[in-house]
């Protein structure tokens, strides 16, 4: 059974990732997870109109930041 995270837990994790990555790393992560393509357009994977880059994963299929499913 999957755990539901609280708003505060999600907010804290987002802030930690913001603090630990450069703007370029954020961009690359959004491309890799299929949120945007290399042109910065929102992809069909998350409700936009643009095609994702080859090999992009849906955000919910992405590997967690710590690599342990947490």
SETIPA-378205 format. One record per atom (N, C-alpha, C): residue in one letter; atom name; residue number from 1; x, y, z. Coordinates in steps of 0.02 Angstrom, whole numbers, padded with zeros to 5 digits. Layout:
<atom><aa>A</aa><at>CA</at><i>NUM</i><xx>X</xx><yy>Y</yy><zz>Z</zz></atom>
...
***
This chain:
<atom><aa>X</aa><at>N</at><i>1</i><xx>00042</xx><yy>-00059</yy><zz>00000</zz></atom>
<atom><aa>X</aa><at>CA</at><i>1</i><xx>00000</xx><yy>00000</yy><zz>00000</zz></atom>
<atom><aa>X</aa><at>C</at><i>1</i><xx>00044</xx><yy>00062</yy><zz>00000</zz></atom>
<atom><aa>X</aa><at>N</at><i>2</i><xx>00027</xx><yy>00111</yy><zz>-00041</zz></atom>
<atom><aa>X</aa><at>CA</at><i>2</i><xx>00069</xx><yy>00170</yy><zz>-00046</zz></atom>
<atom><aa>X</aa><at>C</at><i>2</i><xx>00050</xx><yy>00221</yy><zz>00007</zz></atom>
<atom><aa>X</aa><at>N</at><i>3</i><xx>00099</xx><yy>00256</yy><zz>00031</zz></atom>
<atom><aa>X</aa><at>CA</at><i>3</i><xx>00090</xx><yy>00305</yy><zz>00085</zz></atom>
<atom><aa>X</aa><at>C</at><i>3</i><xx>00071</xx><yy>00372</yy><zz>00056</zz></atom>
<atom><aa>X</aa><at>N</at><i>4</i><xx>00025</xx><yy>00406</yy><zz>00087</zz></atom>
<atom><aa>X</aa><at>CA</at><i>4</i><xx>00007</xx><yy>00474</yy><zz>00067</zz></atom>
<atom><aa>X</aa><at>C</at><i>4</i><xx>00051</xx><yy>00523</yy><zz>00107</zz></atom>
<atom><aa>X</aa><at>N</at><i>5</i><xx>00086</xx><yy>00566</yy><zz>00071</zz></atom>
<atom><aa>X</aa><at>CA</at><i>5</i><xx>00129</xx><yy>00615</yy><zz>00104</zz></atom>
<atom><aa>X</aa><at>C</at><i>5</i><xx>00089</xx><yy>00677</yy><zz>00121</zz></atom>
<atom><aa>X</aa><at>N</at><i>6</i><xx>00107</xx><yy>00708</yy><zz>00176</zz></atom>
<atom><aa>X</aa><at>CA</at><i>6</i><xx>00073</xx><yy>00770</yy><zz>00196</zz></atom>
<atom><aa>X</aa><at>C</at><i>6</i><xx>00100</xx><yy>00828</yy><zz>00154</zz></atom>
<atom><aa>X</aa><at>N</at><i>7</i><xx>00063</xx><yy>00881</yy><zz>00153</zz></atom>
<atom><aa>X</aa><at>CA</at><i>7</i><xx>00084</xx><yy>00941</yy><zz>00117</zz></atom>
<atom><aa>X</aa><at>C</at><i>7</i><xx>00152</xx><yy>00965</yy><zz>00143</zz></atom>
<atom><aa>X</aa><at>N</at><i>8</i><xx>00161</xx><yy>00964</yy><zz>00208</zz></atom>
<atom><aa>X</aa><at>CA</at><i>8</i><xx>00224</xx><yy>00987</yy><zz>00238</zz></atom>
<atom><aa>X</aa><at>C</at><i>8</i><xx>00283</xx><yy>00942</yy><zz>00216</zz></atom>
<atom><aa>X</aa><at>N</at><i>9</i><xx>00272</xx><yy>00877</yy><zz>00212</zz></atom>
<atom><aa>X</aa><at>CA</at><i>9</i><xx>00326</xx><yy>00831</yy><zz>00191</zz></atom>
<atom><aa>X</aa><at>C</at><i>9</i><xx>00345</xx><yy>00844</yy><zz>00118</zz></atom>
<atom><aa>X</aa><at>N</at><i>10</i><xx>00295</xx><yy>00855</yy><zz>00076</zz></atom>
<atom><aa>X</aa><at>CA</at><i>10</i><xx>00308</xx><yy>00869</yy><zz>00005</zz></atom>
<atom><aa>X</aa><at>C</at><i>10</i><xx>00344</xx><yy>00936</yy><zz>-00002</zz></atom>
<atom><aa>X</aa><at>N</at><i>11</i><xx>00320</xx><yy>00986</yy><zz>00035</zz></atom>
<atom><aa>X</aa><at>CA</at><i>11</i><xx>00351</xx><yy>01052</yy><zz>00033</zz></atom>
<atom><aa>X</aa><at>C</at><i>11</i><xx>00424</xx><yy>01050</yy><zz>00056</zz></atom>
<atom><aa>X</aa><at>N</at><i>12</i><xx>00437</xx><yy>01013</yy><zz>00109</zz></atom>
<atom><aa>X</aa><at>CA</at><i>12</i><xx>00506</xx><yy>01007</yy><zz>00134</zz></atom>
<atom><aa>X</aa><at>C</at><i>12</i><xx>00551</xx><yy>00973</yy><zz>00083</zz></atom>
<atom><aa>X</aa><at>N</at><i>13</i><xx>00526</xx><yy>00919</yy><zz>00052</zz></atom>
<atom><aa>X</aa><at>CA</at><i>13</i><xx>00566</xx><yy>00883</yy><zz>00002</zz></atom>
<atom><aa>X</aa><at>C</at><i>13</i><xx>00580</xx><yy>00928</yy><zz>-00058</zz></atom>
<atom><aa>X</aa><at>N</at><i>14</i><xx>00530</xx><yy>00966</yy><zz>-00079</zz></atom>
<atom><aa>X</aa><at>CA</at><i>14</i><xx>00540</xx><yy>01012</yy><zz>-00135</zz></atom>
<atom><aa>X</aa><at>C</at><i>14</i><xx>00592</xx><yy>01065</yy><zz>-00118</zz></atom>
<atom><aa>X</aa><at>N</at><i>15</i><xx>00587</xx><yy>01094</yy><zz>-00059</zz></atom>
<atom><aa>X</aa><at>CA</at><i>15</i><xx>00635</xx><yy>01145</yy><zz>-00039</zz></atom>
<atom><aa>X</aa><at>C</at><i>15</i><xx>00706</xx><yy>01117</yy><zz>-00036</zz></atom>
<atom><aa>X</aa><at>N</at><i>16</i><xx>00713</xx><yy>01055</yy><zz>-00011</zz></atom>
<atom><aa>X</aa><at>CA</at><i>16</i><xx>00779</xx><yy>01024</yy><zz>-00007</zz></atom>
<atom><aa>X</aa><at>C</at><i>16</i><xx>00807</xx><yy>01013</yy><zz>-00077</zz></atom>
<atom><aa>X</aa><at>N</at><i>17</i><xx>00765</xx><yy>00994</yy><zz>-00125</zz></atom>
<atom><aa>X</aa><at>CA</at><i>17</i><xx>00790</xx><yy>00984</yy><zz>-00192</zz></atom>
<atom><aa>X</aa><at>C</at><i>17</i><xx>00808</xx><yy>01051</yy><zz>-00224</zz></atom>
<atom><aa>X</aa><at>N</at><i>18</i><xx>00770</xx><yy>01103</yy><zz>-00210</zz></atom>
<atom><aa>X</aa><at>CA</at><i>18</i><xx>00786</xx><yy>01169</yy><zz>-00236</zz></atom>
<atom><aa>X</aa><at>C</at><i>18</i><xx>00854</xx><yy>01192</yy><zz>-00209</zz></atom>
<atom><aa>X</aa><at>N</at><i>19</i><xx>00865</xx><yy>01180</yy><zz>-00146</zz></atom>
<atom><aa>X</aa><at>CA</at><i>19</i><xx>00927</xx><yy>01202</yy><zz>-00115</zz></atom>
<atom><aa>X</aa><at>C</at><i>19</i><xx>00988</xx><yy>01162</yy><zz>-00139</zz></atom>
<atom><aa>X</aa><at>N</at><i>20</i><xx>00976</xx><yy>01101</yy><zz>-00164</zz></atom>
<atom><aa>X</aa><at>CA</at><i>20</i><xx>01032</xx><yy>01058</yy><zz>-00181</zz></atom>
<atom><aa>X</aa><at>C</at><i>20</i><xx>01048</xx><yy>01055</yy><zz>-00256</zz></atom>
<atom><aa>X</aa><at>N</at><i>21</i><xx>01008</xx><yy>01088</yy><zz>-00299</zz></atom>
<atom><aa>X</aa><at>CA</at><i>21</i><xx>01019</xx><yy>01084</yy><zz>-00371</zz></atom>
<atom><aa>X</aa><at>C</at><i>21</i><xx>01028</xx><yy>01153</yy><zz>-00401</zz></atom>
<atom><aa>X</aa><at>N</at><i>22</i><xx>01066</xx><yy>01155</yy><zz>-00455</zz></atom>
<atom><aa>X</aa><at>CA</at><i>22</i><xx>01074</xx><yy>01217</yy><zz>-00493</zz></atom>
<atom><aa>X</aa><at>C</at><i>22</i><xx>01013</xx><yy>01225</yy><zz>-00539</zz></atom>
<atom><aa>X</aa><at>N</at><i>23</i><xx>01003</xx><yy>01283</yy><zz>-00567</zz></atom>
<atom><aa>X</aa><at>CA</at><i>23</i><xx>00948</xx><yy>01292</yy><zz>-00615</zz></atom>
<atom><aa>X</aa><at>C</at><i>23</i><xx>00953</xx><yy>01243</yy><zz>-00673</zz></atom>
<atom><aa>X</aa><at>N</at><i>24</i><xx>01013</xx><yy>01231</yy><zz>-00697</zz></atom>
<atom><aa>X</aa><at>CA</at><i>24</i><xx>01022</xx><yy>01183</yy><zz>-00753</zz></atom>
<atom><aa>X</aa><at>C</at><i>24</i><xx>01001</xx><yy>01113</yy><zz>-00732</zz></atom>
<atom><aa>X</aa><at>N</at><i>25</i><xx>01018</xx><yy>01093</yy><zz>-00671</zz></atom>
<atom><aa>X</aa><at>CA</at><i>25</i><xx>00998</xx><yy>01027</yy><zz>-00646</zz></atom>
<atom><aa>X</aa><at>C</at><i>25</i><xx>00922</xx><yy>01021</yy><zz>-00640</zz></atom>
<atom><aa>X</aa><at>N</at><i>26</i><xx>00890</xx><yy>01075</yy><zz>-00618</zz></atom>
<atom><aa>X</aa><at>CA</at><i>26</i><xx>00817</xx><yy>01075</yy><zz>-00614</zz></atom>
<atom><aa>X</aa><at>C</at><i>26</i><xx>00786</xx><yy>01066</yy><zz>-00683</zz></atom>
<atom><aa>X</aa><at>N</at><i>27</i><xx>00813</xx><yy>01103</yy><zz>-00732</zz></atom>
<atom><aa>X</aa><at>CA</at><i>27</i><xx>00788</xx><yy>01099</yy><zz>-00801</zz></atom>
<atom><aa>X</aa><at>C</at><i>27</i><xx>00796</xx><yy>01027</yy><zz>-00826</zz></atom>
<atom><aa>X</aa><at>N</at><i>28</i><xx>00855</xx><yy>00999</yy><zz>-00818</zz></atom>
<atom><aa>X</aa><at>CA</at><i>28</i><xx>00868</xx><yy>00931</yy><zz>-00841</zz></atom>
<atom><aa>X</aa><at>C</at><i>28</i><xx>00821</xx><yy>00880</yy><zz>-00808</zz></atom>
<atom><aa>X</aa><at>N</at><i>29</i><xx>00809</xx><yy>00889</yy><zz>-00745</zz></atom>
<atom><aa>X</aa><at>CA</at><i>29</i><xx>00764</xx><yy>00843</yy><zz>-00709</zz></atom>
<atom><aa>X</aa><at>C</at><i>29</i><xx>00693</xx><yy>00849</yy><zz>-00736</zz></atom>
<atom><aa>X</aa><at>N</at><i>30</i><xx>00670</xx><yy>00910</yy><zz>-00750</zz></atom>
<atom><aa>X</aa><at>CA</at><i>30</i><xx>00603</xx><yy>00918</yy><zz>-00778</zz></atom>
<atom><aa>X</aa><at>C</at><i>30</i><xx>00598</xx><yy>00887</yy><zz>-00848</zz></atom>
<atom><aa>X</aa><at>N</at><i>31</i><xx>00651</xx><yy>00891</yy><zz>-00887</zz></atom>
<atom><aa>X</aa><at>CA</at><i>31</i><xx>00652</xx><yy>00860</yy><zz>-00953</zz></atom>
<atom><aa>X</aa><at>C</at><i>31</i><xx>00651</xx><yy>00783</yy><zz>-00945</zz></atom>
<atom><aa>X</aa><at>N</at><i>32</i><xx>00694</xx><yy>00757</yy><zz>-00903</zz></atom>
<atom><aa>X</aa><at>CA</at><i>32</i><xx>00699</xx><yy>00685</yy><zz>-00893</zz></atom>
<atom><aa>X</aa><at>C</at><i>32</i><xx>00634</xx><yy>00655</yy><zz>-00866</zz></atom>
<atom><aa>X</aa><at>N</at><i>33</i><xx>00598</xx><yy>00692</yy><zz>-00825</zz></atom>
<atom><aa>X</aa><at>CA</at><i>33</i><xx>00536</xx><yy>00666</yy><zz>-00797</zz></atom>
<atom><aa>X</aa><at>C</at><i>33</i><xx>00476</xx><yy>00683</yy><zz>-00841</zz></atom>
<atom><aa>X</aa><at>N</at><i>34</i><xx>00488</xx><yy>00712</yy><zz>-00900</zz></atom>
<atom><aa>X</aa><at>CA</at><i>34</i><xx>00434</xx><yy>00723</yy><zz>-00947</zz></atom>
<atom><aa>X</aa><at>C</at><i>34</i><xx>00388</xx><yy>00781</yy><zz>-00932</zz></atom>
<atom><aa>X</aa><at>N</at><i>35</i><xx>00407</xx><yy>00824</yy><zz>-00886</zz></atom>
<atom><aa>X</aa><at>CA</at><i>35</i><xx>00364</xx><yy>00882</yy><zz>-00871</zz></atom>
<atom><aa>X</aa><at>C</at><i>35</i><xx>00368</xx><yy>00932</yy><zz>-00928</zz></atom>
<atom><aa>X</aa><at>N</at><i>36</i><xx>00429</xx><yy>00945</yy><zz>-00952</zz></atom>
<atom><aa>X</aa><at>CA</at><i>36</i><xx>00440</xx><yy>00990</yy><zz>-01009</zz></atom>
<atom><aa>X</aa><at>C</at><i>36</i><xx>00487</xx><yy>00956</yy><zz>-01058</zz></atom>
<atom><aa>X</aa><at>N</at><i>37</i><xx>00488</xx><yy>00983</yy><zz>-01120</zz></atom>
<atom><aa>X</aa><at>CA</at><i>37</i><xx>00538</xx><yy>00960</yy><zz>-01168</zz></atom>
<atom><aa>X</aa><at>C</at><i>37</i><xx>00596</xx><yy>01009</yy><zz>-01169</zz></atom>
<atom><aa>X</aa><at>N</at><i>38</i><xx>00644</xx><yy>00998</yy><zz>-01211</zz></atom>
<atom><aa>X</aa><at>CA</at><i>38</i><xx>00704</xx><yy>01042</yy><zz>-01212</zz></atom>
<atom><aa>X</aa><at>C</at><i>38</i><xx>00688</xx><yy>01113</yy><zz>-01234</zz></atom>
<atom><aa>X</aa><at>N</at><i>39</i><xx>00631</xx><yy>01123</yy><zz>-01265</zz></atom>
<atom><aa>X</aa><at>CA</at><i>39</i><xx>00610</xx><yy>01191</yy><zz>-01284</zz></atom>
<atom><aa>X</aa><at>C</at><i>39</i><xx>00576</xx><yy>01227</yy><zz>-01226</zz></atom>
<atom><aa>X</aa><at>N</at><i>40</i><xx>00564</xx><yy>01191</yy><zz>-01170</zz></atom>
<atom><aa>X</aa><at>CA</at><i>40</i><xx>00530</xx><yy>01220</yy><zz>-01112</zz></atom>
<atom><aa>X</aa><at>C</at><i>40</i><xx>00455</xx><yy>01215</yy><zz>-01117</zz></atom>
<atom><aa>X</aa><at>N</at><i>41</i><xx>00429</xx><yy>01176</yy><zz>-01165</zz></atom>
<atom><aa>X</aa><at>CA</at><i>41</i><xx>00357</xx><yy>01169</yy><zz>-01174</zz></atom>
<atom><aa>X</aa><at>C</at><i>41</i><xx>00330</xx><yy>01113</yy><zz>-01129</zz></atom>
<atom><aa>X</aa><at>N</at><i>42</i><xx>00272</xx><yy>01123</yy><zz>-01099</zz></atom>
<atom><aa>X</aa><at>CA</at><i>42</i><xx>00241</xx><yy>01073</yy><zz>-01057</zz></atom>
<atom><aa>X</aa><at>C</at><i>42</i><xx>00218</xx><yy>01015</yy><zz>-01101</zz></atom>
<atom><aa>X</aa><at>N</at><i>43</i><xx>00236</xx><yy>00953</yy><zz>-01079</zz></atom>
<atom><aa>X</aa><at>CA</at><i>43</i><xx>00223</xx><yy>00895</yy><zz>-01120</zz></atom>
<atom><aa>X</aa><at>C</at><i>43</i><xx>00154</xx><yy>00864</yy><zz>-01109</zz></atom>
<atom><aa>X</aa><at>N</at><i>44</i><xx>00135</xx><yy>00821</yy><zz>-01155</zz></atom>
<atom><aa>X</aa><at>CA</at><i>44</i><xx>00072</xx><yy>00784</yy><zz>-01152</zz></atom>
<atom><aa>X</aa><at>C</at><i>44</i><xx>00070</xx><yy>00738</yy><zz>-01091</zz></atom>
<atom><aa>X</aa><at>N</at><i>45</i><xx>00129</xx><yy>00720</yy><zz>-01065</zz></atom>
<atom><aa>X</aa><at>CA</at><i>45</i><xx>00131</xx><yy>00675</yy><zz>-01007</zz></atom>
<atom><aa>X</aa><at>C</at><i>45</i><xx>00100</xx><yy>00706</yy><zz>-00945</zz></atom>
<atom><aa>X</aa><at>N</at><i>46</i><xx>00098</xx><yy>00772</yy><zz>-00943</zz></atom>
<atom><aa>X</aa><at>CA</at><i>46</i><xx>00069</xx><yy>00807</yy><zz>-00885</zz></atom>
<atom><aa>X</aa><at>C</at><i>46</i><xx>00014</xx><yy>00855</yy><zz>-00904</zz></atom>
<atom><aa>X</aa><at>N</at><i>47</i><xx>-00016</xx><yy>00846</yy><zz>-00963</zz></atom>
<atom><aa>X</aa><at>CA</at><i>47</i><xx>-00073</xx><yy>00885</yy><zz>-00983</zz></atom>
<atom><aa>X</aa><at>C</at><i>47</i><xx>-00059</xx><yy>00942</yy><zz>-01031</zz></atom>
<atom><aa>X</aa><at>N</at><i>48</i><xx>00003</xx><yy>00949</yy><zz>-01055</zz></atom>
<atom><aa>X</aa><at>CA</at><i>48</i><xx>00019</xx><yy>01001</yy><zz>-01104</zz></atom>
<atom><aa>X</aa><at>C</at><i>48</i><xx>00007</xx><yy>00977</yy><zz>-01174</zz></atom>
<atom><aa>X</aa><at>N</at><i>49</i><xx>00032</xx><yy>01014</yy><zz>-01222</zz></atom>
<atom><aa>X</aa><at>CA</at><i>49</i><xx>00023</xx><yy>00997</yy><zz>-01293</zz></atom>
<atom><aa>X</aa><at>C</at><i>49</i><xx>00086</xx><yy>00971</yy><zz>-01327</zz></atom>
<atom><aa>X</aa><at>N</at><i>50</i><xx>00144</xx><yy>00980</yy><zz>-01296</zz></atom>
<atom><aa>X</aa><at>CA</at><i>50</i><xx>00207</xx><yy>00963</yy><zz>-01328</zz></atom>
<atom><aa>X</aa><at>C</at><i>50</i><xx>00225</xx><yy>00889</yy><zz>-01319</zz></atom>
<atom><aa>X</aa><at>N</at><i>51</i><xx>00265</xx><yy>00865</yy><zz>-01365</zz></atom>
<atom><aa>X</aa><at>CA</at><i>51</i><xx>00291</xx><yy>00796</yy><zz>-01361</zz></atom>
<atom><aa>X</aa><at>C</at><i>51</i><xx>00349</xx><yy>00795</yy><zz>-01311</zz></atom>
<atom><aa>X</aa><at>N</at><i>52</i><xx>00353</xx><yy>00744</yy><zz>-01269</zz></atom>
<atom><aa>X</aa><at>CA</at><i>52</i><xx>00410</xx><yy>00738</yy><zz>-01224</zz></atom>
<atom><aa>X</aa><at>C</at><i>52</i><xx>00473</xx><yy>00717</yy><zz>-01262</zz></atom>
<atom><aa>X</aa><at>N</at><i>53</i><xx>00530</xx><yy>00726</yy><zz>-01232</zz></atom>
<atom><aa>X</aa><at>CA</at><i>53</i><xx>00592</xx><yy>00703</yy><zz>-01262</zz></atom>
<atom><aa>X</aa><at>C</at><i>53</i><xx>00595</xx><yy>00627</yy><zz>-01261</zz></atom>
<atom><aa>X</aa><at>N</at><i>54</i><xx>00629</xx><yy>00596</yy><zz>-01309</zz></atom>
<atom><aa>X</aa><at>CA</at><i>54</i><xx>00635</xx><yy>00523</yy><zz>-01309</zz></atom>
<atom><aa>X</aa><at>C</at><i>54</i><xx>00664</xx><yy>00499</yy><zz>-01242</zz></atom>
<atom><aa>X</aa><at>N</at><i>55</i><xx>00634</xx><yy>00448</yy><zz>-01214</zz></atom>
<atom><aa>X</aa><at>CA</at><i>55</i><xx>00659</xx><yy>00419</yy><zz>-01152</zz></atom>
<atom><aa>X</aa><at>C</at><i>55</i><xx>00634</xx><yy>00453</yy><zz>-01089</zz></atom>
<atom><aa>X</aa><at>N</at><i>56</i><xx>00596</xx><yy>00507</yy><zz>-01097</zz></atom>
<atom><aa>X</aa><at>CA</at><i>56</i><xx>00570</xx><yy>00541</yy><zz>-01037</zz></atom>
<atom><aa>X</aa><at>C</at><i>56</i><xx>00520</xx><yy>00496</yy><zz>-01002</zz></atom>
<atom><aa>X</aa><at>N</at><i>57</i><xx>00520</xx><yy>00498</yy><zz>-00936</zz></atom>
<atom><aa>X</aa><at>CA</at><i>57</i><xx>00474</xx><yy>00459</yy><zz>-00895</zz></atom>
<atom><aa>X</aa><at>C</at><i>57</i><xx>00420</xx><yy>00505</yy><zz>-00868</zz></atom>
<atom><aa>X</aa><at>N</at><i>58</i><xx>00361</xx><yy>00477</yy><zz>-00858</zz></atom>
<atom><aa>X</aa><at>CA</at><i>58</i><xx>00308</xx><yy>00516</yy><zz>-00825</zz></atom>
<atom><aa>X</aa><at>C</at><i>58</i><xx>00334</xx><yy>00534</yy><zz>-00756</zz></atom>
<atom><aa>X</aa><at>N</at><i>59</i><xx>00316</xx><yy>00592</yy><zz>-00730</zz></atom>
<atom><aa>X</aa><at>CA</at><i>59</i><xx>00339</xx><yy>00612</yy><zz>-00663</zz></atom>
<atom><aa>X</aa><at>C</at><i>59</i><xx>00326</xx><yy>00560</yy><zz>-00609</zz></atom>
<atom><aa>X</aa><at>N</at><i>60</i><xx>00269</xx><yy>00526</yy><zz>-00612</zz></atom>
<atom><aa>X</aa><at>CA</at><i>60</i><xx>00254</xx><yy>00476</yy><zz>-00561</zz></atom>
<atom><aa>X</aa><at>C</at><i>60</i><xx>00292</xx><yy>00411</yy><zz>-00570</zz></atom>
<atom><aa>X</aa><at>N</at><i>61</i><xx>00327</xx><yy>00403</yy><zz>-00627</zz></atom>
<atom><aa>X</aa><at>CA</at><i>61</i><xx>00369</xx><yy>00344</yy><zz>-00639</zz></atom>
<atom><aa>X</aa><at>C</at><i>61</i><xx>00442</xx><yy>00358</yy><zz>-00624</zz></atom>
<atom><aa>X</aa><at>N</at><i>62</i><xx>00458</xx><yy>00419</yy><zz>-00607</zz></atom>
<atom><aa>X</aa><at>CA</at><i>62</i><xx>00527</xx><yy>00439</yy><zz>-00596</zz></atom>
<atom><aa>X</aa><at>C</at><i>62</i><xx>00557</xx><yy>00406</yy><zz>-00534</zz></atom>
<atom><aa>X</aa><at>N</at><i>63</i><xx>00621</xx><yy>00396</yy><zz>-00536</zz></atom>
<atom><aa>X</aa><at>CA</at><i>63</i><xx>00657</xx><yy>00368</yy><zz>-00479</zz></atom>
<atom><aa>X</aa><at>C</at><i>63</i><xx>00660</xx><yy>00421</yy><zz>-00425</zz></atom>
<atom><aa>X</aa><at>N</at><i>64</i><xx>00644</xx><yy>00404</yy><zz>-00363</zz></atom>
<atom><aa>X</aa><at>CA</at><i>64</i><xx>00647</xx><yy>00453</yy><zz>-00308</zz></atom>
<atom><aa>X</aa><at>C</at><i>64</i><xx>00717</xx><yy>00484</yy><zz>-00302</zz></atom>
<atom><aa>X</aa><at>N</at><i>65</i><xx>00720</xx><yy>00544</yy><zz>-00276</zz></atom>
<atom><aa>X</aa><at>CA</at><i>65</i><xx>00783</xx><yy>00580</yy><zz>-00270</zz></atom>
<atom><aa>X</aa><at>C</at><i>65</i><xx>00835</xx><yy>00539</yy><zz>-00232</zz></atom>
<atom><aa>X</aa><at>N</at><i>66</i><xx>00815</xx><yy>00506</yy><zz>-00177</zz></atom>
<atom><aa>X</aa><at>CA</at><i>66</i><xx>00864</xx><yy>00469</yy><zz>-00138</zz></atom>
<atom><aa>X</aa><at>C</at><i>66</i><xx>00876</xx><yy>00398</yy><zz>-00164</zz></atom>
<atom><aa>X</aa><at>N</at><i>67</i><xx>00838</xx><yy>00377</yy><zz>-00216</zz></atom>
<atom><aa>X</aa><at>CA</at><i>67</i><xx>00848</xx><yy>00312</yy><zz>-00247</zz></atom>
<atom><aa>X</aa><at>C</at><i>67</i><xx>00824</xx><yy>00252</yy><zz>-00207</zz></atom>
<atom><aa>X</aa><at>N</at><i>68</i><xx>00789</xx><yy>00265</yy><zz>-00152</zz></atom>
<atom><aa>X</aa><at>CA</at><i>68</i><xx>00767</xx><yy>00210</yy><zz>-00109</zz></atom>
<atom><aa>X</aa><at>C</at><i>68</i><xx>00691</xx><yy>00206</yy><zz>-00103</zz></atom>
<atom><aa>X</aa><at>N</at><i>69</i><xx>00654</xx><yy>00241</yy><zz>-00145</zz></atom>
<atom><aa>X</aa><at>CA</at><i>69</i><xx>00583</xx><yy>00240</yy><zz>-00143</zz></atom>
<atom><aa>X</aa><at>C</at><i>69</i><xx>00553</xx><yy>00279</yy><zz>-00085</zz></atom>
<atom><aa>X</aa><at>N</at><i>70</i><xx>00593</xx><yy>00322</yy><zz>-00056</zz></atom>
<atom><aa>X</aa><at>CA</at><i>70</i><xx>00569</xx><yy>00363</yy><zz>00001</zz></atom>
<atom><aa>X</aa><at>C</at><i>70</i><xx>00562</xx><yy>00435</yy><zz>-00019</zz></atom>
***
